[in-house]
Amino acid sequence: MAARIYDSARPAMSLDGTVGEESQKRVVQDVVRLMGQKEVPPLDRVFNFSLVRKIGAELEAARWKP
């Protein structure tokens, strides 16, 4: 199931590895449906990009280029 979730989310990921809110909603709704659940959890309980954003800001400040 994790591989299917990743495969469905990957096209929506940005260069920094985050996923937009609309894509997050679609992924969570798909998982809720696949699991037979009725309640959709808040997105911030499923996704947390704070570390990615912090590291991205540090790299940008250092003018790091791949």
C-alpha positions, 0 to 999 in steps of 0.5 A, a space after each residue: 500500500 505504501 508503494 501505491 501511495 508513493 506512486 500516486 503522490 510522486 507526480 504531484 511533488 515539487 522540486 523541494 519534495 513537498 506536495 501541494 495542498 490539493 494533492 495532499 487532499 487527494 492522496 489522503 482521500 484515496 487512502 481513507 477510501 482504500 482503508 474503508 475509513 469514513 473520517 478524513 484526518 486533518 492534513 497536518 496530521 498526515 503531512 509535515 514538511 517543516 523540516 524540508 522547508 527549513 533545510 531548503 531555506 538553509 541551502 538557499 541562504 548558503 546559495 547551494 546548487 546541486 
